[in-house]
């Protein structure tokens, strides 16, 4: 997925799917340790109550963009472990480890993206049915069916839907701390996400309808949320996201869009810079079209969801301003 690798296609073709047998073996290996709390959690008694008498929900998020949100909504009453936390890891082709299996087995609440994005996580969940844990599949929540665009963390509306659901689930799992979770949600939405929400609103108000190009389908939900008009063929966007080869016709269409200035801005995923994308970025810059970047997972390391998204929105806003003069 990284720019140093020519394409994700080879990696994904070799290792995208994790066999059910392999995952079952992982969980069988670690099942004896299923009660072990993830590192960094507060000490708990046999009843699941933390030593300071405040319950701590053990949460696992398949990806750190959802994990960051879950962490901030849970505060001191949730310990969140994100399986995908390294920007150099491709979530599509990730292979879970024994530690991942142990963590999921001991979780009370698990958040996965779904829509085929993290099928390996579904297999981990499937090896431990009837555990009593709660599970959130974002795709199911927002009504996106398999085969649809899985990049729902780039949809501002979907992000707020997830916030509502996580808070509701926390309150159901730990009703004694319901008021605390309500306050966490209020603070997160009115303060923490204030700049993010304002940028979304400002860009939509000022630049709605502006035609843009993109390197892959990760940009599509964001473009929809911002009211921007995506010109790049969907078949090209999907091919790049899935690690397959785009057609010559699609590449020619994009080159023509750039040369004829049919797009005002080009947005690309810098964590998936294939030779085709590099060529398009170079062509856009040579034609005077502003180029800005997004990434698939949190970047830089240690950034929160809102820091990451706000920085990217600011880059898009600046590129649109440069292109349109507005």
Buried (B, 14 or more C-beta within 10 A) or exposed (E): BEBEBEBBBEBBEEBBBBEEEEBBBBBEEBEEEBEEBBEEBBEBEEEEBBEEEBBBBBBBBBBBBBBBBBBBBBBBBBBBBBBBBEBEBBBBBBBBEBBBBBBBBBBBBBBBBBBBBBBBBBBBBEBBEEBEBBBBBBBEBBEBEEEBBBBBBBBBEBBEBBBEBBBBBBBEBBEEBBEBBEEBBEBBBEEBBEBBBEBBEEBBEBBEEBBBBBBBBBBBBBBBBBBBBBBBBEEBBBBBBBBBEBEEEBBEBBBEBBEEEBBBBBBBBBBBBBEBBBEBBEBBEEBEBBBBBBBBBBBEEEBBBBBBBBBBBBBBBEBBBBBEEE
